[in-house]
């Protein structure tokens, strides 16, 4: 990544080339986070499918007929939530990668002429570049300020709003998937023990 001095610290130092470079660096920061998040999501998806499906099937085998109906509805719902939250996160991340070119143009339009937004984007880029080895949840938090800079102009910056939403909601979706998966894992152990007795 480019050095910190690549971005002017004073507002007067911004020309068109600086804004273009800043827009590209901002999207590079987003795409770097998206690549890391996608790798994590792949692992979480395998774990969620394994835990939810095995826990669900063990529940079907262990429960009596009356409880089995409840389990199909309740367990099935939560299995879909657990696996579905990862699939949604991955789908959102994929759409960010596909719209990289339009994202640069939208960031350029967003920061052009608005010094407060320029500063927010600069701060986000610098922090994410300096802390690029931090956890995904920590890095995604840095994009909340960037997201709030769009404000009520979400319709004008649809691709950017969608990309920032994908990045900022990712940790929550992974937390839901992990929680549901661990519950299914625990229930699977209980069901397996009851089948063995």
Steps between C-alpha positions, in 0.01 A plus 500: 500500500606857448666699772317724742659811339312416182194668649527874566428603859372845412180564308676734254724214383215314329492504123309273265784249492507491881125434513529222243789345692307527828192341342708208370671453834166505681363227275827305526450507879146371461609227256785393728251455783258320265771248400582425863132481595423266213771257611364503855143457376598188305627334818198611701269366228658153515475499880138626495388240244671218687372605845146592396435204270648241735324649805171514310527140378599371845197681642273330247641161599492560877161667551163331524225555242330790683824686566633420154236724340600788725867430431447503123341845522723653768826323417445548128440872547817550704708283265390722212582811706847366589599398149303778333675780686836384360357461150354853516833641618689323220248612238537862616880474491489359148288794381761740642776339292289514185428872537857620571517738202172672576603524866804709411281739299247527785769567761650766272157664465437473875821671608520758221455844655401376847792552737334326795440188293855519362635500855277206599617298200865593564472393864334172403763422235793584726370303795415191293840510326689540829297229672466264203602201715227563759192281523223533245250620760736779610567612144135490398418737788723762338259518206203618710621862472540460127149357482351785703669753267255389231211604725173546314666465159475120494295505178772702329778263614329161477807284428702672773217472752464132419877439527532677833194318630657167399819587687337640814237225541745216437609450865139486618406241241803289591411527869147375430635208296754408768248521784241287321768250393633458853146450631444228238836348589402484869156360420659247265717370784191472726303321226792263429527411869126435524517273192793309650318431829 
